[in-house]
Structures are given as C-alpha cells and as structure tokens.
C-alpha cells in the first residue's frame, strides 16, 4: 500500500518538474515581457485605486468639516462582545462591570465607524483619537430570573436552579469624528504599517 503511494507521489513530482522545465524553455523571452506587462498593469491599477482612495478621503473630510456626514454609527467592543451603536442607543452589558451609576465613560475599542456615505474600518481598531464615543451608565441591576434545569433519565435525578446575572445599561451620548479629518495614505502603501498583532 505504501509502495503504491510512494510511486504515485514520485510520478507526480517528476511530471510536475517536467512541465516546469518545458514552460521555462518554451517561454524564455516571451514570459519576461508578459510578466513586465502584468506588473505594469498592476502598478497602473494600484495608482488608479490610490487616486480613487484619495478622492474618497477628501470627500469624507469635506463632509466632516461641514458637518453633513449624517447620523454616525460605530461598532465597539465592550467586555468581550461587539455592539453596533448610534447616538442615543441603550446597550446592556452582562456580567460584573466596575463603573457605577451616573459615570461618564469613553469607549476606546472602536472597530468600525461611519456615516451614510463612508465607513472607517479598523485593522483591527480605528486609530486612537479619530473617533470619540461617549456614554453614561444609567442603571446597574440584575437580569430576569433564568432557569437551569438538569435531569438524568431513569436515575431519579432532577435539579432545578434559578439565577440572575448582573447587568449594566449604558446610554450612548455621542459619536464624533475628529475635526482634523482622516489622514491620507502615502503614495507607497505599507501593508504592515497600521496593523496590530
């Protein structure tokens, strides 16, 4: 059984190497020209996408400066969960959380923010200071009573427990973009520049 697999793999590798050799021999000069043409077209596509991206960034900056960006939304991460929020929303965070009633908080982990015509997508977070999300703790209470029921059939085993978890209600006061606008990217984009690992 193993001999058959080995012979199949050896035949496959020799066939693959033979096709590579024939491709290299047959396309010795034509391959170089076509590759440079492909890279030239890729560079022109990259330049056109950079120009389109610059115009998009300029349009978004104009909307931010004039205040016509509309109602903003954001996706924030809070206590291990993600919430899509707009100003005036009320979100409920389950589990213990230290802030008390009436405290004003700033939500820093913004994954995405945007308006009606544009979106700012973080990698994984939007740069600090670009989006400001403010909220107020309005209530800390317990959730409704939940039931945890266990049973093992034919063993005369049945347990029922009731529990309530702590929860915090947060009102989102405002979502604001920085008035300086979105920073335009350089001519040569570095894909690892703003990544967080």
MIBA-170232 format. One record per residue: x, y, z of N, C-alpha, C in turn; residue number from 0. Coordinates in steps of 0.05 Angstrom, whole numbers, padded with zeros to 5 digits, always signed. Layout:
<sites>
+--------+--------+--------+--------+--------+--------+--------+--------+--------+--------+
:    n.X :    n.Y :    n.Z :   ca.X :   ca.Y :   ca.Z :    c.X :    c.Y :    c.Z : vexlum :
+--------+--------+--------+--------+--------+--------+--------+--------+--------+--------+
:      X :      Y :      Z :      X :      Y :      Z :      X :      Y :      Z :    NUM :
...
+--------+--------+--------+--------+--------+--------+--------+--------+--------+--------+
</sites>
This chain:
<sites>
+--------+--------+--------+--------+--------+--------+--------+--------+--------+--------+
:    n.X :    n.Y :    n.Z :   ca.X :   ca.Y :   ca.Z :    c.X :    c.Y :    c.Z : vexlum :
+--------+--------+--------+--------+--------+--------+--------+--------+--------+--------+
: +00016 : -00024 : +00000 : +00000 : +00000 : +00000 : +00017 : +00025 : +00000 :      0 :
: +00038 : +00025 : +00017 : +00056 : +00049 : +00019 : +00073 : +00051 : -00006 :      1 :
: +00080 : +00028 : -00019 : +00096 : +00029 : -00043 : +00080 : +00042 : -00066 :      2 :
: +00053 : +00037 : -00067 : +00037 : +00049 : -00087 : +00035 : +00080 : -00083 :      3 :
: +00033 : +00088 : -00058 : +00032 : +00117 : -00053 : +00058 : +00130 : -00060 :      4 :
: +00080 : +00117 : -00054 : +00106 : +00128 : -00060 : +00110 : +00130 : -00090 :      5 :
: +00103 : +00110 : -00104 : +00107 : +00110 : -00133 : +00088 : +00132 : -00146 :      6 :
: +00064 : +00135 : -00135 : +00046 : +00156 : -00146 : +00058 : +00183 : -00140 :      7 :
: +00068 : +00188 : -00116 : +00080 : +00214 : -00110 : +00105 : +00220 : -00126 :      8 :
: +00121 : +00199 : -00131 : +00145 : +00204 : -00147 : +00138 : +00210 : -00176 :      9 :
: +00118 : +00196 : -00187 : +00109 : +00202 : -00214 : +00098 : +00230 : -00216 :     10 :
: +00083 : +00238 : -00196 : +00071 : +00264 : -00195 : +00092 : +00286 : -00194 :     11 :
: +00113 : +00282 : -00177 : +00134 : +00302 : -00175 : +00150 : +00304 : -00201 :     12 :
: +00156 : +00281 : -00214 : +00171 : +00282 : -00239 : +00155 : +00296 : -00261 :     13 :
: +00129 : +00290 : -00262 : +00112 : +00303 : -00282 : +00111 : +00333 : -00278 :     14 :
: +00109 : +00341 : -00253 : +00108 : +00369 : -00246 : +00134 : +00383 : -00254 :     15 :
: +00157 : +00371 : -00247 : +00183 : +00383 : -00254 : +00187 : +00384 : -00284 :     16 :
: +00177 : +00364 : -00299 : +00180 : +00364 : -00328 : +00163 : +00386 : -00340 :     17 :
: +00139 : +00391 : -00330 : +00123 : +00413 : -00341 : +00135 : +00440 : -00334 :     18 :
: +00148 : +00442 : -00311 : +00162 : +00467 : -00305 : +00185 : +00472 : -00324 :     19 :
: +00200 : +00451 : -00330 : +00223 : +00454 : -00348 : +00213 : +00462 : -00376 :     20 :
: +00192 : +00449 : -00385 : +00182 : +00456 : -00412 : +00171 : +00484 : -00412 :     21 :
: +00158 : +00493 : -00391 : +00147 : +00520 : -00390 : +00170 : +00540 : -00390 :     22 :
: +00191 : +00534 : -00376 : +00214 : +00552 : -00375 : +00228 : +00554 : -00402 :     23 :
: +00230 : +00531 : -00416 : +00244 : +00531 : -00441 : +00227 : +00545 : -00463 :     24 :
: +00201 : +00539 : -00463 : +00184 : +00550 : -00485 : +00179 : +00579 : -00481 :     25 :
: +00179 : +00589 : -00456 : +00172 : +00617 : -00452 : +00196 : +00632 : -00441 :     26 :
: +00219 : +00629 : -00453 : +00242 : +00642 : -00442 : +00242 : +00672 : -00446 :     27 :
: +00237 : +00682 : -00470 : +00236 : +00711 : -00473 : +00208 : +00722 : -00472 :     28 :
: +00189 : +00707 : -00481 : +00161 : +00717 : -00481 : +00151 : +00720 : -00453 :     29 :
: +00159 : +00702 : -00435 : +00150 : +00703 : -00407 : +00159 : +00728 : -00393 :     30 :
: +00183 : +00738 : -00399 : +00193 : +00762 : -00385 : +00176 : +00786 : -00394 :     31 :
: +00171 : +00787 : -00420 : +00155 : +00810 : -00430 : +00127 : +00810 : -00418 :     32 :
: +00115 : +00787 : -00418 : +00087 : +00786 : -00407 : +00087 : +00792 : -00377 :     33 :
: +00108 : +00783 : -00363 : +00108 : +00789 : -00335 : +00112 : +00818 : -00330 :     34 :
: +00128 : +00832 : -00345 : +00131 : +00861 : -00341 : +00106 : +00875 : -00349 :     35 :
: +00092 : +00865 : -00369 : +00067 : +00878 : -00377 : +00046 : +00874 : -00354 :     36 :
: +00047 : +00850 : -00342 : +00029 : +00846 : -00319 : +00035 : +00864 : -00296 :     37 :
: +00061 : +00867 : -00290 : +00068 : +00885 : -00268 : +00061 : +00914 : -00274 :     38 :
: +00065 : +00922 : -00300 : +00057 : +00949 : -00307 : +00027 : +00954 : -00304 :     39 :
: +00011 : +00934 : -00312 : -00018 : +00937 : -00309 : -00025 : +00937 : -00279 :     40 :
: -00011 : +00921 : -00263 : -00016 : +00920 : -00235 : -00009 : +00947 : -00222 :     41 :
: +00013 : +00959 : -00231 : +00021 : +00985 : -00220 : +00001 : +01006 : -00228 :     42 :
: -00009 : +01005 : -00253 : -00028 : +01025 : -00262 : -00055 : +01022 : -00246 :     43 :
: -00063 : +00997 : -00241 : -00086 : +00992 : -00225 : -00083 : +01003 : -00197 :     44 :
: -00059 : +00999 : -00185 : -00053 : +01009 : -00158 : -00054 : +01039 : -00158 :     45 :
: -00042 : +01052 : -00178 : -00043 : +01081 : -00179 : -00072 : +01092 : -00182 :     46 :
: -00088 : +01079 : -00199 : -00116 : +01088 : -00202 : -00131 : +01083 : -00176 :     47 :
: -00126 : +01061 : -00162 : -00141 : +01056 : -00137 : -00132 : +01076 : -00116 :     48 :
: -00106 : +01084 : -00116 : -00096 : +01105 : -00097 : -00109 : +01132 : -00103 :     49 :
: -00112 : +01138 : -00129 : -00125 : +01164 : -00136 : -00155 : +01164 : -00127 :     50 :
: -00168 : +01141 : -00132 : -00196 : +01138 : -00123 : -00198 : +01140 : -00093 :     51 :
: -00179 : +01127 : -00079 : -00179 : +01128 : -00050 : -00175 : +01156 : -00039 :     52 :
: -00156 : +01171 : -00052 : -00152 : +01199 : -00044 : -00177 : +01216 : -00048 :     53 :
: -00190 : +01213 : -00070 : -00215 : +01228 : -00075 : -00236 : +01221 : -00054 :     54 :
: -00238 : +01195 : -00047 : -00257 : +01187 : -00027 : -00250 : +01199 : +00000 :     55 :
: -00225 : +01199 : +00007 : -00216 : +01210 : +00033 : -00222 : +01240 : +00033 :     56 :
: -00217 : +01254 : +00011 : -00222 : +01283 : +00010 : -00252 : +01289 : +00013 :     57 :
: -00268 : +01272 : +00000 : -00297 : +01276 : +00002 : -00307 : +01272 : +00031 :     58 :
: -00296 : +01251 : +00044 : -00304 : +01246 : +00072 : -00295 : +01269 : +00090 :     59 :
: -00270 : +01279 : +00085 : -00261 : +01302 : +00101 : -00278 : +01327 : +00097 :     60 :
: -00287 : +01331 : +00072 : -00305 : +01354 : +00068 : -00331 : +01351 : +00083 :     61 :
: -00342 : +01326 : +00084 : -00367 : +01322 : +00099 : -00363 : +01326 : +00129 :     62 :
: -00340 : +01317 : +00139 : -00334 : +01320 : +00167 : -00331 : +01350 : +00175 :     63 :
: -00317 : +01365 : +00158 : -00312 : +01394 : +00163 : -00339 : +01409 : +00163 :     64 :
: -00356 : +01403 : +00143 : -00381 : +01418 : +00141 : -00403 : +01408 : +00159 :     65 :
: -00399 : +01384 : +00171 : -00419 : +01373 : +00190 : -00442 : +01360 : +00176 :     66 :
: -00438 : +01351 : +00151 : -00460 : +01339 : +00136 : -00457 : +01309 : +00133 :     67 :
: -00442 : +01297 : +00152 : -00438 : +01268 : +00150 : -00462 : +01251 : +00158 :     68 :
: -00483 : +01264 : +00169 : -00507 : +01250 : +00177 : -00503 : +01237 : +00204 :     69 :
: -00521 : +01218 : +00210 : -00520 : +01204 : +00236 : -00498 : +01183 : +00235 :     70 :
: -00479 : +01185 : +00253 : -00457 : +01167 : +00253 : -00464 : +01142 : +00268 :     71 :
: -00451 : +01120 : +00260 : -00453 : +01095 : +00274 : -00425 : +01084 : +00280 :     72 :
: -00424 : +01066 : +00299 : -00398 : +01054 : +00305 : -00402 : +01025 : +00315 :     73 :
: -00382 : +01009 : +00312 : -00382 : +00982 : +00324 : -00360 : +00982 : +00344 :     74 :
: -00367 : +00978 : +00369 : -00348 : +00979 : +00391 : -00346 : +00952 : +00405 :     75 :
: -00323 : +00946 : +00417 : -00320 : +00921 : +00432 : -00320 : +00929 : +00461 :     76 :
: -00337 : +00915 : +00476 : -00340 : +00921 : +00505 : -00345 : +00895 : +00520 :     77 :
: -00327 : +00889 : +00538 : -00330 : +00865 : +00555 : -00331 : +00840 : +00538 :     78 :
: -00315 : +00838 : +00517 : -00314 : +00814 : +00501 : -00336 : +00811 : +00480 :     79 :
: -00354 : +00831 : +00478 : -00375 : +00830 : +00458 : -00374 : +00855 : +00440 :     80 :
: -00385 : +00852 : +00416 : -00386 : +00875 : +00398 : -00414 : +00885 : +00395 :     81 :
: -00417 : +00912 : +00395 : -00443 : +00925 : +00394 : -00442 : +00945 : +00371 :     82 :
: -00464 : +00945 : +00355 : -00467 : +00966 : +00335 : -00484 : +00988 : +00348 :     83 :
: -00474 : +01012 : +00349 : -00487 : +01034 : +00364 : -00489 : +01059 : +00347 :     84 :
: -00509 : +01075 : +00354 : -00511 : +01103 : +00344 : -00517 : +01120 : +00369 :     85 :
: -00516 : +01146 : +00366 : -00521 : +01163 : +00389 : -00550 : +01160 : +00398 :     86 :
: -00553 : +01159 : +00424 : -00580 : +01155 : +00436 : -00587 : +01127 : +00442 :     87 :
: -00571 : +01107 : +00432 : -00577 : +01079 : +00437 : -00572 : +01072 : +00466 :     88 :
: -00586 : +01051 : +00475 : -00581 : +01040 : +00502 : -00572 : +01011 : +00498 :     89 :
: -00549 : +01004 : +00509 : -00539 : +00976 : +00507 : -00537 : +00964 : +00534 :     90 :
: -00539 : +00938 : +00536 : -00538 : +00924 : +00561 : -00513 : +00906 : +00561 :     91 :
: -00496 : +00909 : +00581 : -00472 : +00893 : +00584 : -00477 : +00874 : +00607 :     92 :
: -00474 : +00848 : +00602 : -00479 : +00828 : +00623 : -00454 : +00821 : +00637 :     93 :
: -00456 : +00815 : +00663 : -00434 : +00807 : +00679 : -00425 : +00831 : +00697 :     94 :
: -00406 : +00825 : +00714 : -00397 : +00846 : +00732 : -00380 : +00866 : +00717 :     95 :
: -00385 : +00892 : +00722 : -00370 : +00914 : +00709 : -00368 : +00936 : +00730 :     96 :
: -00344 : +00946 : +00735 : -00340 : +00964 : +00758 : -00353 : +00992 : +00757 :     97 :
: -00357 : +01005 : +00734 : -00368 : +01033 : +00736 : -00395 : +01034 : +00750 :     98 :
: -00400 : +01056 : +00763 : -00425 : +01059 : +00779 : -00445 : +01077 : +00764 :     99 :
: -00469 : +01080 : +00775 : -00490 : +01096 : +00762 : -00481 : +01125 : +00759 :    100 :
: -00487 : +01136 : +00735 : -00482 : +01164 : +00731 : -00454 : +01170 : +00720 :    101 :
: -00436 : +01151 : +00719 : -00409 : +01156 : +00709 : -00410 : +01159 : +00679 :    102 :
: -00393 : +01178 : +00669 : -00390 : +01182 : +00640 : -00365 : +01166 : +00632 :    103 :
: -00367 : +01151 : +00611 : -00345 : +01135 : +00601 : -00340 : +01140 : +00572 :    104 :
: -00316 : +01134 : +00564 : -00308 : +01136 : +00535 : -00301 : +01107 : +00526 :    105 :
: -00313 : +01099 : +00504 : -00308 : +01073 : +00493 : -00286 : +01075 : +00473 :    106 :
: -00263 : +01062 : +00479 : -00239 : +01065 : +00463 : -00236 : +01044 : +00441 :    107 :
: -00246 : +01021 : +00445 : -00242 : +00999 : +00425 : -00263 : +01002 : +00403 :    108 :
: -00258 : +01019 : +00384 : -00276 : +01024 : +00361 : -00266 : +01007 : +00338 :    109 :
: -00282 : +00989 : +00328 : -00273 : +00971 : +00306 : -00281 : +00983 : +00279 :    110 :
: -00303 : +00998 : +00278 : -00312 : +01009 : +00253 : -00329 : +01034 : +00260 :    111 :
: -00328 : +01054 : +00243 : -00345 : +01078 : +00247 : -00352 : +01088 : +00219 :    112 :
: -00374 : +01102 : +00217 : -00382 : +01112 : +00191 : -00407 : +01128 : +00192 :    113 :
: -00413 : +01140 : +00168 : -00437 : +01155 : +00164 : -00453 : +01144 : +00141 :    114 :
: -00469 : +01160 : +00128 : -00485 : +01150 : +00106 : -00469 : +01145 : +00081 :    115 :
: -00446 : +01160 : +00077 : -00431 : +01158 : +00052 : -00404 : +01145 : +00055 :    116 :
: -00394 : +01141 : +00079 : -00367 : +01130 : +00083 : -00366 : +01113 : +00108 :    117 :
: -00346 : +01096 : +00109 : -00341 : +01079 : +00133 : -00311 : +01079 : +00138 :    118 :
: -00303 : +01080 : +00163 : -00275 : +01077 : +00171 : -00272 : +01049 : +00184 :    119 :
: -00256 : +01033 : +00172 : -00253 : +01005 : +00181 : -00226 : +01003 : +00194 :    120 :
: -00225 : +00993 : +00219 : -00200 : +00990 : +00233 : -00187 : +00963 : +00226 :    121 :
: -00161 : +00962 : +00232 : -00146 : +00938 : +00227 : -00131 : +00930 : +00252 :    122 :
: -00141 : +00919 : +00273 : -00169 : +00913 : +00278 : -00184 : +00937 : +00291 :    123 :
: -00169 : +00958 : +00300 : -00182 : +00981 : +00313 : -00178 : +01006 : +00296 :    124 :
: -00197 : +01024 : +00297 : -00194 : +01050 : +00285 : -00173 : +01065 : +00301 :    125 :
: -00154 : +01080 : +00288 : -00133 : +01094 : +00303 : -00144 : +01110 : +00326 :    126 :
: -00130 : +01109 : +00349 : -00138 : +01123 : +00373 : -00140 : +01153 : +00369 :    127 :
: -00162 : +01164 : +00377 : -00167 : +01193 : +00375 : -00182 : +01201 : +00350 :    128 :
: -00186 : +01183 : +00331 : -00201 : +01190 : +00307 : -00231 : +01191 : +00312 :    129 :
: -00241 : +01172 : +00328 : -00269 : +01170 : +00334 : -00272 : +01172 : +00365 :    130 :
: -00290 : +01189 : +00374 : -00295 : +01192 : +00403 : -00324 : +01183 : +00409 :    131 :
: -00326 : +01162 : +00425 : -00352 : +01151 : +00432 : -00356 : +01155 : +00462 :    132 :
: -00376 : +01171 : +00470 : -00381 : +01177 : +00498 : -00407 : +01163 : +00506 :    133 :
: -00408 : +01154 : +00531 : -00431 : +01141 : +00542 : -00434 : +01147 : +00572 :    134 :
: -00458 : +01141 : +00582 : -00465 : +01145 : +00610 : -00477 : +01120 : +00621 :    135 :
: -00468 : +01112 : +00645 : -00480 : +01089 : +00659 : -00507 : +01098 : +00670 :    136 :
: -00529 : +01086 : +00662 : -00555 : +01095 : +00672 : -00567 : +01076 : +00692 :    137 :
: -00559 : +01051 : +00692 : -00571 : +01032 : +00711 : -00553 : +01008 : +00714 :    138 :
: -00551 : +00999 : +00739 : -00538 : +00973 : +00746 : -00559 : +00956 : +00761 :    139 :
: -00565 : +00933 : +00750 : -00586 : +00917 : +00762 : -00581 : +00888 : +00757 :    140 :
: -00600 : +00871 : +00763 : -00599 : +00843 : +00758 : -00617 : +00836 : +00735 :    141 :
: -00610 : +00815 : +00720 : -00627 : +00807 : +00697 : -00652 : +00793 : +00707 :    142 :
: -00669 : +00785 : +00689 : -00692 : +00769 : +00696 : -00683 : +00742 : +00706 :    143 :
: -00700 : +00728 : +00720 : -00694 : +00702 : +00732 : -00692 : +00681 : +00710 :    144 :
: -00669 : +00668 : +00709 : -00665 : +00647 : +00689 : -00665 : +00620 : +00703 :    145 :
: -00672 : +00599 : +00689 : -00675 : +00572 : +00700 : -00653 : +00555 : +00688 :    146 :
: -00640 : +00539 : +00706 : -00620 : +00520 : +00697 : -00631 : +00492 : +00707 :    147 :
: -00640 : +00476 : +00688 : -00653 : +00451 : +00695 : -00636 : +00428 : +00685 :    148 :
: -00631 : +00408 : +00703 : -00615 : +00385 : +00696 : -00631 : +00360 : +00703 :    149 :
: -00629 : +00339 : +00686 : -00643 : +00314 : +00691 : -00628 : +00292 : +00678 :    150 :
: -00626 : +00269 : +00693 : -00615 : +00245 : +00681 : -00638 : +00225 : +00681 :    151 :
: -00645 : +00216 : +00658 : -00669 : +00198 : +00656 : -00663 : +00171 : +00669 :    152 :
: -00684 : +00161 : +00680 : -00684 : +00134 : +00693 : -00665 : +00132 : +00716 :    153 :
: -00656 : +00155 : +00728 : -00638 : +00154 : +00750 : -00649 : +00169 : +00775 :    154 :
: -00673 : +00178 : +00773 : -00686 : +00193 : +00795 : -00669 : +00218 : +00802 :    155 :
: -00657 : +00231 : +00781 : -00641 : +00254 : +00786 : -00653 : +00278 : +00771 :    156 :
: -00660 : +00298 : +00786 : -00671 : +00322 : +00774 : -00664 : +00346 : +00792 :    157 :
: -00652 : +00367 : +00781 : -00644 : +00391 : +00796 : -00654 : +00415 : +00780 :    158 :
: -00662 : +00435 : +00795 : -00670 : +00460 : +00782 : -00658 : +00482 : +00798 :    159 :
: -00644 : +00500 : +00785 : -00632 : +00523 : +00797 : -00642 : +00548 : +00783 :    160 :
: -00644 : +00570 : +00798 : -00652 : +00596 : +00788 : -00629 : +00615 : +00793 :    161 :
: -00623 : +00633 : +00773 : -00602 : +00652 : +00777 : -00608 : +00677 : +00762 :    162 :
: -00595 : +00699 : +00772 : -00597 : +00725 : +00759 : -00569 : +00736 : +00756 :    163 :
: -00563 : +00747 : +00733 : -00536 : +00758 : +00728 : -00536 : +00788 : +00731 :    164 :
: -00514 : +00799 : +00738 : -00512 : +00829 : +00739 : -00511 : +00840 : +00711 :    165 :
: -00523 : +00863 : +00707 : -00522 : +00876 : +00681 : -00521 : +00906 : +00685 :    166 :
: -00508 : +00919 : +00665 : -00504 : +00948 : +00665 : -00517 : +00959 : +00640 :    167 :
: -00533 : +00980 : +00643 : -00545 : +00993 : +00620 : -00529 : +01019 : +00614 :    168 :
: -00522 : +01022 : +00589 : -00505 : +01045 : +00581 : -00520 : +01061 : +00559 :    169 :
: -00523 : +01087 : +00562 : -00534 : +01104 : +00541 : -00511 : +01116 : +00526 :    170 :
: -00512 : +01114 : +00500 : -00491 : +01126 : +00483 : -00498 : +01155 : +00479 :    171 :
: -00482 : +01173 : +00489 : -00487 : +01202 : +00487 : -00480 : +01213 : +00460 :    172 :
: -00456 : +01206 : +00450 : -00447 : +01218 : +00425 : -00426 : +01201 : +00411 :    173 :
: -00426 : +01203 : +00385 : -00405 : +01191 : +00368 : -00395 : +01214 : +00351 :    174 :
: -00370 : +01221 : +00355 : -00359 : +01244 : +00340 : -00333 : +01236 : +00326 :    175 :
: -00329 : +01246 : +00302 : -00304 : +01242 : +00288 : -00286 : +01266 : +00293 :    176 :
: -00260 : +01261 : +00292 : -00241 : +01282 : +00297 : -00244 : +01303 : +00275 :    177 :
: -00244 : +01329 : +00282 : -00248 : +01351 : +00263 : -00225 : +01354 : +00244 :    178 :
: -00202 : +01343 : +00251 : -00179 : +01345 : +00233 : -00182 : +01327 : +00208 :    179 :
: -00200 : +01309 : +00210 : -00206 : +01292 : +00187 : -00190 : +01267 : +00186 :    180 :
: -00193 : +01253 : +00164 : -00180 : +01227 : +00160 : -00153 : +01232 : +00147 :    181 :
: -00133 : +01220 : +00157 : -00106 : +01223 : +00146 : -00104 : +01208 : +00119 :    182 :
: -00093 : +01222 : +00099 : -00090 : +01209 : +00073 : -00066 : +01191 : +00074 :    183 :
: -00067 : +01169 : +00058 : -00046 : +01150 : +00058 : -00023 : +01160 : +00040 :    184 :
: +00001 : +01148 : +00044 : +00024 : +01155 : +00028 : +00021 : +01144 : +00000 :    185 :
: +00040 : +01152 : -00018 : +00040 : +01142 : -00045 : +00046 : +01112 : -00046 :    186 :
: +00065 : +01103 : -00030 : +00072 : +01075 : -00029 : +00061 : +01063 : -00003 :    187 :
: +00038 : +01050 : -00005 : +00025 : +01039 : +00019 : +00041 : +01016 : +00030 :    188 :
: +00044 : +01017 : +00057 : +00058 : +00995 : +00071 : +00036 : +00978 : +00084 :    189 :
: +00032 : +00953 : +00076 : +00010 : +00938 : +00087 : +00013 : +00931 : +00117 :    190 :
: +00038 : +00933 : +00128 : +00042 : +00926 : +00156 : +00045 : +00951 : +00174 :    191 :
: +00038 : +00974 : +00164 : +00043 : +00999 : +00178 : +00025 : +01002 : +00202 :    192 :
: -00001 : +00998 : +00199 : -00021 : +01003 : +00220 : -00032 : +00978 : +00232 :    193 :
: -00020 : +00955 : +00226 : -00031 : +00930 : +00237 : -00023 : +00927 : +00266 :    194 :
: -00041 : +00916 : +00282 : -00035 : +00909 : +00309 : -00035 : +00879 : +00311 :    195 :
: -00013 : +00868 : +00322 : -00011 : +00839 : +00324 : -00012 : +00831 : +00352 :    196 :
+--------+--------+--------+--------+--------+--------+--------+--------+--------+--------+
</sites>
